[in-house]
Amino acid sequence: RRRHTSEQIITVLREAEAGLANGKTVRMVIRELGISEQTY
């Protein structure tokens, strides 16, 4: 299994927050980021 660094995780979470702030749904954001809902 590949592990992500703390910096990579923070970057993805910031991108997700930005998407949600722009009116996207969680489902749309996680699909764009390539992560699962469980991961998010």
N, CA, C and O atoms as CSV, one atom per row, in Angstrom:
chain,resi,resn,atom,element,x,y,z
A,1,ARG,N,N,0.820,-1.197,0.000
A,1,ARG,CA,C,0.000,0.000,0.000
A,1,ARG,C,C,0.852,1.243,0.000
A,1,ARG,O,O,1.863,1.324,0.697
A,2,ARG,N,N,0.439,2.196,-0.777
A,2,ARG,CA,C,1.174,3.447,-0.850
A,2,ARG,C,C,0.663,4.405,0.212
A,2,ARG,O,O,-0.544,4.606,0.350
A,3,ARG,N,N,1.566,4.981,0.946
A,3,ARG,CA,C,1.199,5.963,1.970
A,3,ARG,C,C,1.482,7.358,1.447
A,3,ARG,O,O,2.440,7.575,0.706
A,4,HIS,N,N,0.653,8.285,1.834
A,4,HIS,CA,C,0.838,9.672,1.430
A,4,HIS,C,C,1.483,10.447,2.565
A,4,HIS,O,O,1.280,10.140,3.740
A,5,THR,N,N,2.260,11.453,2.198
A,5,THR,CA,C,2.885,12.292,3.215
A,5,THR,C,C,1.842,13.239,3.794
A,5,THR,O,O,0.779,13.440,3.207
A,6,SER,N,N,2.151,13.809,4.933
A,6,SER,CA,C,1.243,14.776,5.559
A,6,SER,C,C,0.976,15.945,4.626
A,6,SER,O,O,-0.148,16.441,4.546
A,7,GLU,N,N,2.013,16.383,3.923
A,7,GLU,CA,C,1.855,17.515,3.004
A,7,GLU,C,C,0.885,17.185,1.876
A,7,GLU,O,O,0.079,18.028,1.483
A,8,GLN,N,N,0.960,15.963,1.355
A,8,GLN,CA,C,0.053,15.562,0.279
A,8,GLN,C,C,-1.387,15.523,0.776
A,8,GLN,O,O,-2.301,15.953,0.073
A,9,ILE,N,N,-1.587,15.016,1.970
A,9,ILE,CA,C,-2.933,14.931,2.533
A,9,ILE,C,C,-3.501,16.324,2.752
A,9,ILE,O,O,-4.661,16.579,2.427
A,10,ILE,N,N,-2.698,17.226,3.300
A,10,ILE,CA,C,-3.152,18.603,3.541
A,10,ILE,C,C,-3.520,19.282,2.232
A,10,ILE,O,O,-4.518,19.999,2.161
A,11,THR,N,N,-2.719,19.062,1.197
A,11,THR,CA,C,-3.008,19.657,-0.111
A,11,THR,C,C,-4.354,19.182,-0.642
A,11,THR,O,O,-5.144,19.984,-1.138
A,12,VAL,N,N,-4.618,17.891,-0.541
A,12,VAL,CA,C,-5.884,17.336,-1.028
A,12,VAL,C,C,-7.054,17.892,-0.222
A,12,VAL,O,O,-8.089,18.237,-0.791
A,13,LEU,N,N,-6.897,17.980,1.102
A,13,LEU,CA,C,-7.977,18.513,1.933
A,13,LEU,C,C,-8.252,19.979,1.610
A,13,LEU,O,O,-9.407,20.404,1.602
A,14,ARG,N,N,-7.209,20.748,1.346
A,14,ARG,CA,C,-7.407,22.162,0.972
A,14,ARG,C,C,-8.127,22.276,-0.366
A,14,ARG,O,O,-8.997,23.129,-0.541
A,15,GLU,N,N,-7.759,21.411,-1.310
A,15,GLU,CA,C,-8.449,21.407,-2.605
A,15,GLU,C,C,-9.918,21.043,-2.421
A,15,GLU,O,O,-10.791,21.623,-3.066
A,16,ALA,N,N,-10.186,20.090,-1.545
A,16,ALA,CA,C,-11.568,19.688,-1.277
A,16,ALA,C,C,-12.344,20.837,-0.648
A,16,ALA,O,O,-13.481,21.100,-1.039
A,17,GLU,N,N,-11.750,21.521,0.318
A,17,GLU,CA,C,-12.411,22.662,0.954
A,17,GLU,C,C,-12.720,23.745,-0.066
A,17,GLU,O,O,-13.795,24.344,-0.035
A,18,ALA,N,N,-11.782,23.999,-0.968
A,18,ALA,CA,C,-11.992,25.016,-1.994
A,18,ALA,C,C,-13.151,24.625,-2.903
A,18,ALA,O,O,-13.980,25.467,-3.247
A,19,GLY,N,N,-13.214,23.373,-3.288
A,19,GLY,CA,C,-14.309,22.904,-4.139
A,19,GLY,C,C,-15.650,23.031,-3.449
A,19,GLY,O,O,-16.629,23.460,-4.060
A,20,LEU,N,N,-15.701,22.661,-2.177
A,20,LEU,CA,C,-16.953,22.765,-1.421
A,20,LEU,C,C,-17.361,24.226,-1.253
A,20,LEU,O,O,-18.548,24.549,-1.310
A,21,ALA,N,N,-16.392,25.105,-1.048
A,21,ALA,CA,C,-16.683,26.531,-0.894
A,21,ALA,C,C,-17.231,27.121,-2.189
A,21,ALA,O,O,-17.966,28.108,-2.166
A,22,ASN,N,N,-16.872,26.514,-3.315
A,22,ASN,CA,C,-17.354,26.994,-4.612
A,22,ASN,C,C,-18.676,26.365,-5.014
A,22,ASN,O,O,-19.124,26.522,-6.150
A,23,GLY,N,N,-19.304,25.651,-4.084
A,23,GLY,CA,C,-20.634,25.126,-4.347
A,23,GLY,C,C,-20.693,23.706,-4.873
A,23,GLY,O,O,-21.772,23.221,-5.211
A,24,LYS,N,N,-19.560,23.032,-4.951
A,24,LYS,CA,C,-19.576,21.651,-5.420
A,24,LYS,C,C,-20.011,20.736,-4.284
A,24,LYS,O,O,-19.845,21.062,-3.109
A,25,THR,N,N,-20.566,19.594,-4.646
A,25,THR,CA,C,-20.963,18.616,-3.635
A,25,THR,C,C,-19.748,17.776,-3.246
A,25,THR,O,O,-18.745,17.747,-3.959
A,26,VAL,N,N,-19.852,17.096,-2.110
A,26,VAL,CA,C,-18.768,16.212,-1.677
A,26,VAL,C,C,-18.504,15.156,-2.745
A,26,VAL,O,O,-17.351,14.856,-3.054
A,27,ARG,N,N,-19.556,14.600,-3.300
A,27,ARG,CA,C,-19.403,13.565,-4.330
A,27,ARG,C,C,-18.626,14.093,-5.538
A,27,ARG,O,O,-17.768,13.392,-6.075
A,28,MET,N,N,-18.918,15.319,-5.966
A,28,MET,CA,C,-18.202,15.911,-7.099
A,28,MET,C,C,-16.731,16.126,-6.762
A,28,MET,O,O,-15.848,15.831,-7.567
A,29,VAL,N,N,-16.481,16.642,-5.561
A,29,VAL,CA,C,-15.111,16.953,-5.150
A,29,VAL,C,C,-14.261,15.689,-5.065
A,29,VAL,O,O,-13.147,15.653,-5.588
A,30,ILE,N,N,-14.780,14.653,-4.408
A,30,ILE,CA,C,-13.965,13.447,-4.251
A,30,ILE,C,C,-13.735,12.746,-5.583
A,30,ILE,O,O,-12.696,12.118,-5.784
A,31,ARG,N,N,-14.690,12.848,-6.486
A,31,ARG,CA,C,-14.509,12.251,-7.811
A,31,ARG,C,C,-13.384,12.972,-8.552
A,31,ARG,O,O,-12.546,12.331,-9.186
A,32,GLU,N,N,-13.366,14.306,-8.473
A,32,GLU,CA,C,-12.319,15.080,-9.138
A,32,GLU,C,C,-10.942,14.796,-8.539
A,32,GLU,O,O,-9.943,14.756,-9.256
A,33,LEU,N,N,-10.898,14.599,-7.219
A,33,LEU,CA,C,-9.621,14.364,-6.546
A,33,LEU,C,C,-9.172,12.912,-6.623
A,33,LEU,O,O,-8.023,12.596,-6.311
A,34,GLY,N,N,-10.071,12.031,-7.036
A,34,GLY,CA,C,-9.713,10.627,-7.177
A,34,GLY,C,C,-9.602,9.883,-5.862
A,34,GLY,O,O,-8.808,8.951,-5.733
A,35,ILE,N,N,-10.406,10.298,-4.878
A,35,ILE,CA,C,-10.408,9.608,-3.587
A,35,ILE,C,C,-11.814,9.105,-3.293
A,35,ILE,O,O,-12.786,9.566,-3.890
A,36,SER,N,N,-11.913,8.159,-2.370
A,36,SER,CA,C,-13.223,7.608,-2.027
A,36,SER,C,C,-13.875,8.436,-0.931
A,36,SER,O,O,-13.215,9.210,-0.237
A,37,GLU,N,N,-15.170,8.260,-0.791
A,37,GLU,CA,C,-15.894,8.975,0.258
A,37,GLU,C,C,-15.402,8.538,1.638
A,37,GLU,O,O,-15.341,9.354,2.558
A,38,GLN,N,N,-15.056,7.271,1.789
A,38,GLN,CA,C,-14.533,6.774,3.061
A,38,GLN,C,C,-13.193,7.426,3.389
A,38,GLN,O,O,-12.912,7.737,4.546
A,39,THR,N,N,-12.375,7.628,2.368
A,39,THR,CA,C,-11.075,8.265,2.580
A,39,THR,C,C,-11.253,9.708,3.003
A,39,THR,O,O,-10.551,10.200,3.886
A,40,TYR,N,N,-12.213,10.394,2.356
A,40,TYR,CA,C,-12.443,11.799,2.677
A,40,TYR,C,C,-13.006,11.918,4.069
A,40,TYR,O,O,-13.273,13.026,4.535
